Amino acid sequence: MAVRKPHIRPQPESHMVLHIATARTWRGGEQQMAYLVEELEKQGVEQTVLCTKNSAVETYCRDHGIPFEAIARRTSVSLRFARHIRSLCRHFDVEVIHCHDAHAHTFAVMAATLFGNPTPVVISRRVDFPVSKSRFSRFKYNHHCIRAILCVSDKIREITAPSLRNPSVLHTVYSGIDLDRFANPPSVPVLRKEFGIPDDQRVVANVAALAPHKDYFTFVDTVSELVKSHFPAHYFIIGDGPLRNEVEAYIRQKELGSHITMTGFRKDIPALLPGIDVFLITSKTEGLGTSILDAFACGVPVVATDAGGIPEIVRDGETGLLAPVGNPLELARHVRQMVENDALRKRLVEGATHHLAAFTRSATADATLKIYRSAGLGV
C-alpha cells in the first residue's frame, strides 16, 4: 500500500503522533483514543491513526476527517502491519507511537525489533490483570523502545509494576468522558416510555458489553435477591456481546424474564442514563469503568463492586456505594439503601458530581501530552 500524506493542515512546531488501534469493534478503549485524538488536535498536535481495515476505528476516522491508514489483518501477529509502522514513521517523521491495545503494542515492538524502527513508544494499558508470565510478554513490556505505559487507574499501575524492570515508566492517566454529551437530557425518561415501566417501579440498569469480566451473572443474582424482597423495580441490561445467549439463558433459569429487559446495543446512552434510578455495575475485573463516569454526569447514583480501579472513582460512602465482587446480597442491600434513603442518595450524587471534574476528556489529553513531553518526546 502506498503511504498517503495525512489531510491535515501542518501546525507550527508540531510533531507527528502515530496512534495504533487494531480492534475491529468499538469499545471503551477506542472511544478513549478518539477523545485523545480530538483533544490533541485542538492543541495543534499533528496525528495519524493506523488501524485495521474495515474496522469501527476506520469508519470513525473517515467520518470525522481524521488522517488514517487501514491495513488488512487476518492474524494477531502481522509482519505487514509491523512493517507499515516503520514506513509511516519514516515518511511522516513520527515523534511518538501511541499504542491503544495489546496487538498494537506487539506490532510496535515487532517494528522496532525486526525492522529497526527507532521511534519511541507509549502504551495505554486498560486491563486490571497481571502481565502474562510468557517470555514474549515480558520481552515486549520491557522493550527498550517503550518510554511510558499509561495506566487508566492506580490499581493497574500497581498490578503491572512487578513485571517491569523499570517501573518508573508507569503513569496513571485516568480515562475521561465528554460532558457535553449529557448537556441536554430528554424531558421524558426514555426507558420508561419505550418499555412501559410504571411510575411506581424504579429503573435499575447497567450499561456494558456482555463480556465475561462484566459478570452479568452477579447482576442477575442481585435482581433475584431484590425480587425476593419485593423491591419495586424493573432492570435493564444495556449492551451486547459474546455472552448474550448465556446471560439470556441464566435469566430464564432464574425465572426473571418479566423483571429484566435486555435492550441490546444502544447508541442513545446519553438519552437513556438520566431516566435510570440506580446504576448497578457488577464487574469482577475493571480497569476503571467509564460508564460509571457517564452515570455521574447524569446525576445517577451508583452501586458497584470493588473490582480493579472502580474504587478510585466510586469512593464508598462518598461518591457511591461499593460491595465485594460476586456478592449479590450486599449489592441488593445497597440498591435498596440508595432508593430508600433520600439524604444518602442526594449526598452521594453531589459527591460524584464534584469528583467528576478530574475525569474529563480534556484532563486526560492534558495529562497524556504532559507525559509525552516529560518522557523527552518532542510533541
Secondary structure, 3 states (H helix, E strand, C coil): CCCCCCCCCCCCCCCEEEEEECCCCCCHHHHHHHHHHHHHHHCCCEEEEEEECCCHHHHHHHHHCCCEEEECCCCCCCHHHHHHHHHHHHHHCEEEEEECCHHHHHHHHHHHHHHCCCCCEEEEECCCCCCCCCHHHHHHHCCCCEEEEEECCHHHHHHHHHHCCCHHHEEECCCCECHHHHCCCCCCCHHHHHHCCCCCCEEEEEECCCCHHHCHHHHHHHHHHHHHCCCCEEEEEEECCCCHHHHHHHHHHCCCCCCEEEEECCCCHHHHHHHCCEEEECCCCCCCCHHHHHHHHCCCCEEEECCCCHHHCCCECCCEEEECCCCHHHHHHHHHHHHHCHHHHHHHHHHHHHHHHHCEHHHHHHHHHHHHHHCCCCC
